[in-house]
Amino acid sequence: MIVGIVLGVICFLFIITLILFFYSRRYRSLGDSFYNIGLRIEDYEEYFKQKHKDSNCGFAEEYEELKTVGTAQSKNTALAIENKPKNRYSNVLPYDASRVKLSVCGSPFDDYINANYIPGYNSRKEFIAAQGPLPVTVNEFWRMVWEKNVYTIVMLTKCNEMGRVKCEKYWPSGTNHYQNISVTTTSEIELESWTIRDFRIKNVKTAETRYVRQFHFTAWPDHGVPQTTEVLIDFRHLVREHMDQYSRHSPTVVHCSAGVGRTGTFIAIDHLIFQIERDSMVDIYGIVNDMRMHRPLMVQTEVRYSGDQYKLSLKQTEPDDSLLNAWMNNRWSRNSSRSQTQM
């Protein structure tokens, strides 16, 4: 189990490295500024090679440091008997200090939802990382969207994958009421790698109406990772454009199934791209460390890789798309021992 998780962390770092290579072609002329303990972007390839030596010993050491980050924090609210049915996975529970608190309507447990505020590049509460809604938590999900003034939702899982329910379909085909929130799907545009849905949400008590857009990424295959780095970057740019226009002063909700694996990867990539573009540096360890202080297991994954092809790809400082596509499509696979929190 530990070996699988270690490999998963390494694979996440490799996805990040592909993104760094992609961006390094555009930012060769950036300055030499440093930030925290981060590295200059032009120094990252050599750093990655050093960490990869001795059977990935460097990355294993980093994992040992990261795996306990934040775990001493309390989760008392999530562990309350009344809230246990609201948790999709028993080992992915929000920390009390950073959990999203809803208004109390009657019961003192009405304020609970399995979600945490996550820092981004621009603010300490730029994102909300949430589990995929359960049938019994769909009402709370829409209440969170309303109460926290959410205008952007990022969904990174299909409702069903490999015969398993990953997320309840929480949006209607037409109009539906979720307690005091009325939701109407006003448009749905299905593209090759993602679907964009627009919702009109209305508070039936106040008659106030807002508009929310959902970006549903569907190109994350059941058995691995997106075929190319570019498609994930393009998706992030699309989401970020909407966030910059509508969500500057409110959090963006990001969810997969448990709200830690793909969710953590997406938020980390968004943060990383800002570091590259604005600071010409990268601090992956710092990003993941910070996220794990706010929600457990962020960036956890069970994807593993083929070592020989991995070494080959490191020789390509400017890899062509065909090599990356073939490598990522054919050589990445999920750990055969699937854990409870597989995203």
VOGU-3710 file (C-alpha; in Angstrom, 3 decimals, decimal comma):
1> mivgivlgvi> 0,000/0,000/0,000  2,776/2,453/1,019  4,753/1,596/-2,124  1,702/2,324/-4,270  1,182/5,708/-2,637  4,879/6,594/-2,946  4,735/5,798/-6,651  1,594/7,864/-6,888  3,346/10,900/-5,417  6,233/10,400/-7,843
11> cflfiitlil> 3,817/10,196/-10,752  2,178/13,433/-9,703  5,602/15,053/-9,693  6,200/13,712/-13,175  2,952/15,244/-14,444  4,166/18,525/-12,985  7,533/18,044/-14,696  5,835/17,609/-18,063  4,046/20,877/-17,447  7,336/22,521/-16,513
21> ffysrryrsl> 8,903/21,306/-19,750  5,880/22,593/-21,658  6,217/26,017/-20,075  9,996/26,169/-20,186  9,791/26,472/-23,961  7,827/29,701/-23,462  9,682/31,197/-20,529  13,375/30,695/-21,279  14,008/34,417/-20,817  12,457/34,778/-17,368
31> gdsfyniglr> 14,522/36,251/-14,548  16,405/34,475/-11,781  14,125/35,387/-8,879  13,613/32,982/-5,980  10,584/32,462/-3,782  10,595/30,593/-0,477  12,559/27,365/-0,947  11,529/27,062/-4,581  13,743/26,493/-7,567  14,296/28,582/-10,647
41> iedyeeyfkq> 12,419/26,999/-13,507  15,611/26,468/-15,505  17,102/24,496/-12,588  14,155/22,157/-12,119  15,106/19,501/-14,668  18,436/18,864/-12,958  16,718/18,803/-9,571  14,237/16,222/-10,845  17,031/14,011/-12,172  18,825/14,151/-8,840
51> khkdsncgfa> 15,664/13,178/-6,963  15,098/10,316/-9,393  18,474/8,716/-8,612  18,826/5,625/-6,419  15,394/4,154/-7,150  13,589/7,447/-6,579  15,069/7,744/-3,109  14,804/11,531/-3,186  11,093/11,462/-3,899  10,561/8,749/-1,294
61> eeyeelktvg> 12,167/11,013/1,288  9,928/13,895/0,272  6,909/11,629/0,575  7,942/10,596/4,068  7,966/14,261/5,019  4,623/15,013/3,351  2,542/12,034/4,398  2,068/13,208/7,986  1,638/16,901/7,202  -1,486/18,201/8,908
71> taqskntala> -2,592/14,836/10,270  -2,451/15,920/13,920  -5,346/18,314/13,380  -8,771/17,506/14,787  -11,684/16,183/12,698  -14,261/16,117/15,462  -17,157/17,503/13,451  -16,658/14,997/10,639  -16,482/12,146/13,157  -19,782/13,021/14,823
81> ienkpknrys> -22,255/10,149/14,493  -24,784/12,481/12,881  -22,300/13,442/10,156  -20,837/10,041/9,296  -23,473/9,306/6,590  -22,390/12,522/4,864  -18,857/11,224/4,228  -18,185/9,265/1,055  -14,941/7,760/2,388  -14,216/7,132/6,050
91> nvlpydasrv> -10,547/8,106/5,718  -11,091/11,416/3,896  -12,486/13,714/6,565  -12,157/17,512/6,663  -10,060/19,167/9,343  -12,063/21,284/11,778  -9,837/24,322/11,336  -10,324/24,670/7,575  -13,668/22,993/6,953  -16,387/24,871/5,104
101> klsvcgspfd> -19,133/25,770/7,564  -22,706/26,155/6,372  -25,420/28,082/8,159  -27,324/26,279/10,896  -30,952/25,897/9,886  -32,189/23,786/12,775  -29,901/21,024/13,937  -26,386/22,045/15,041  -25,095/19,482/12,541  -26,619/21,377/9,613
111> dyinanyipg> -23,369/23,289/9,170  -21,411/20,210/8,038  -20,266/19,330/4,531  -17,193/17,316/3,548  -15,211/20,216/2,127  -12,232/22,400/3,032  -10,938/25,793/2,006  -7,695/25,394/0,062  -5,165/28,168/-0,567  -4,275/29,105/-4,120
121> ynsrkefiaa> -1,729/31,481/-5,556  -3,962/34,538/-5,151  -5,671/34,014/-1,779  -5,822/31,689/1,197  -9,412/30,677/0,419  -9,226/30,657/-3,353  -10,645/27,130/-3,634  -13,020/24,778/-1,897  -11,972/21,133/-2,241  -15,037/18,953/-1,817
131> qgplpvtvne> -16,013/15,322/-2,141  -18,397/14,400/-4,936  -21,913/14,819/-3,551  -23,748/11,805/-2,163  -27,520/11,405/-2,579  -27,901/12,629/1,016  -25,614/15,664/0,562  -26,817/17,176/-2,728  -28,915/19,732/-0,830  -25,904/20,742/1,263
141> fwrmvweknv> -23,765/21,035/-1,871  -26,101/23,575/-3,466  -26,494/25,371/-0,140  -22,704/25,695/-0,025  -22,640/27,050/-3,578  -25,220/29,651/-2,608  -23,912/30,648/0,817  -20,282/30,926/-0,301  -21,161/32,889/-3,461  -19,667/30,263/-5,762
151> ytivmltkcn> -19,768/31,065/-9,480  -17,371/28,394/-10,758  -17,535/24,616/-10,211  -14,837/22,240/-11,480  -15,806/18,558/-11,703  -12,975/16,096/-12,378  -14,707/12,722/-12,297  -17,484/10,979/-14,149  -20,506/9,998/-12,097  -19,681/6,337/-12,745
161> emgrvkceky> -16,248/4,863/-13,464  -15,422/1,182/-13,879  -18,843/0,193/-12,568  -18,491/2,223/-9,390  -20,490/5,290/-8,408  -18,034/8,144/-7,964  -20,384/11,078/-7,660  -24,111/11,706/-7,542  -25,517/13,588/-10,543  -26,274/16,702/-8,560
171> wpsgtnhyqn> -27,608/18,888/-11,374  -31,038/18,581/-13,024  -31,876/18,077/-16,682  -34,391/20,883/-16,336  -35,294/22,482/-13,023  -35,201/20,987/-9,555  -35,481/22,254/-5,995  -32,819/21,434/-3,425  -34,563/22,626/-0,276  -34,518/26,428/-0,601
181> isvtttseie> -32,352/26,518/-3,728  -33,906/26,141/-7,163  -31,477/25,002/-9,871  -32,136/25,185/-13,605  -29,728/23,867/-16,234  -29,824/26,562/-18,910  -27,204/25,190/-21,305  -24,905/22,219/-21,823  -22,054/22,172/-24,338  -20,329/18,799/-24,710
191> leswtirdfr> -16,817/18,910/-26,180  -14,192/16,217/-26,707  -12,433/16,552/-23,365  -14,900/18,444/-21,214  -18,496/19,578/-20,881  -19,592/23,073/-19,880  -22,914/23,524/-18,095  -24,594/26,750/-17,056  -26,996/26,855/-14,131  -29,429/29,474/-12,941
201> iknvktaetr> -29,803/29,158/-9,193  -32,454/30,934/-7,191  -33,034/31,354/-3,494  -36,752/30,693/-3,202  -36,962/32,645/0,076  -35,412/35,864/-1,211  -36,065/35,425/-4,969  -32,431/36,360/-5,625  -30,979/34,728/-8,755  -27,374/33,946/-9,698
211> yvrqfhftaw> -25,614/32,152/-12,519  -23,051/29,387/-12,024  -20,887/27,606/-14,591  -19,672/24,023/-14,206  -16,548/22,833/-16,027  -16,714/19,033/-16,190  -13,411/17,476/-17,295  -14,151/14,088/-18,890  -10,764/13,194/-20,406  -9,309/11,698/-17,233
221> pdhgvpqtte> -9,456/8,010/-18,199  -10,423/5,237/-15,816  -6,988/3,621/-16,064  -4,566/6,521/-15,914  -4,050/10,195/-16,639  -5,014/12,614/-19,428  -3,384/11,651/-22,720  -1,462/14,910/-23,043  -0,283/17,615/-20,723  -1,683/20,237/-23,063
231> vlidfrhlvr> -5,325/19,184/-22,681  -5,151/19,611/-18,906  -3,392/22,967/-19,264  -5,968/24,145/-21,805  -8,744/23,125/-19,429  -7,095/24,990/-16,576  -6,783/28,125/-18,730  -10,476/27,919/-19,613  -11,447/27,588/-15,958  -9,068/30,341/-14,889
241> ehmdqysrhs> -10,481/32,758/-17,464  -13,944/32,298/-15,967  -12,592/32,543/-12,416  -10,813/35,808/-13,181  -14,023/37,277/-14,543  -16,562/35,995/-12,017  -14,807/34,462/-8,987  -12,206/37,025/-7,950  -13,817/37,546/-4,557  -15,362/34,139/-3,947
251> ptvvhcsagv> -14,043/30,566/-3,848  -14,141/28,112/-6,732  -15,436/24,639/-5,869  -13,279/21,772/-7,162  -14,321/18,165/-6,663  -13,645/14,649/-7,899  -14,889/11,665/-5,912  -13,103/12,038/-2,575  -11,944/15,573/-3,271  -8,235/14,928/-2,762
261> grtgtfiaid> -6,625/13,170/-5,759  -7,570/14,823/-9,035  -8,844/17,802/-7,063  -5,457/18,351/-5,448  -3,671/17,883/-8,758  -5,815/20,502/-10,513  -5,373/23,080/-7,751  -1,624/22,401/-7,598  -1,287/22,851/-11,362  -3,156/26,163/-11,241
271> hlifqierds> -0,880/27,372/-8,447  2,225/26,099/-10,211  1,422/27,858/-13,482  1,095/31,150/-11,606  4,494/30,546/-9,999  6,060/29,919/-13,392  4,424/32,876/-15,110  4,819/35,456/-12,358  7,781/34,336/-10,255  9,765/32,240/-12,769
281> mvdiygivnd> 10,192/29,600/-10,078  8,578/26,414/-8,833  7,952/25,057/-5,357  5,961/21,843/-5,734  6,789/20,621/-2,254  5,590/23,867/-0,741  2,327/23,808/-2,699  1,467/20,248/-1,693  2,560/20,847/1,896  0,277/23,867/2,143
291> mrmhrplmvq> -2,695/22,009/0,674  -2,216/19,071/3,027  -2,347/21,438/5,975  -5,910/22,225/4,885  -7,251/18,840/3,703  -5,823/15,332/4,188  -4,338/13,299/1,330  -4,343/16,149/-1,175  -2,676/14,985/-4,425  -2,961/11,342/-3,380
301> tevrysgdqy> -3,150/9,065/-6,409  -2,688/5,404/-7,232  -1,271/5,879/-10,669  2,072/4,175/-11,238  4,445/4,272/-14,152  6,861/2,201/-16,175  10,358/3,017/-14,935  12,195/2,433/-18,193  9,919/4,666/-20,249  10,054/7,224/-17,456
311> klslkqtepd> 13,842/7,410/-17,701  13,635/7,694/-21,469  11,224/10,604/-21,269  13,571/12,523/-18,973  16,064/12,709/-21,832  13,610/14,817/-23,798  14,067/18,365/-22,529  11,579/19,504/-25,165  9,499/16,357/-25,738  7,307/16,169/-28,804
321> dsllnawmnn> 3,607/15,500/-28,431  3,736/12,074/-30,064  6,233/10,756/-27,515  4,264/12,156/-24,600  0,960/10,922/-25,953  2,231/7,388/-26,523  4,027/7,258/-23,191  1,170/8,584/-21,104  -1,474/6,584/-22,950  0,252/3,210/-22,963
331> rwsrnssrsq> 2,564/3,175/-19,952  0,577/4,542/-17,058  -1,753/2,251/-15,163  -3,555/2,175/-11,859  -2,171/0,194/-8,982  -3,781/-3,231/-9,081  -4,614/-2,996/-5,386  -7,282/-0,316/-5,491  -7,801/1,561/-2,236  -10,983/2,956/-0,831
341> tqm> -10,194/6,492/-1,960  -9,388/5,866/-5,591  -10,227/8,958/-7,604
//
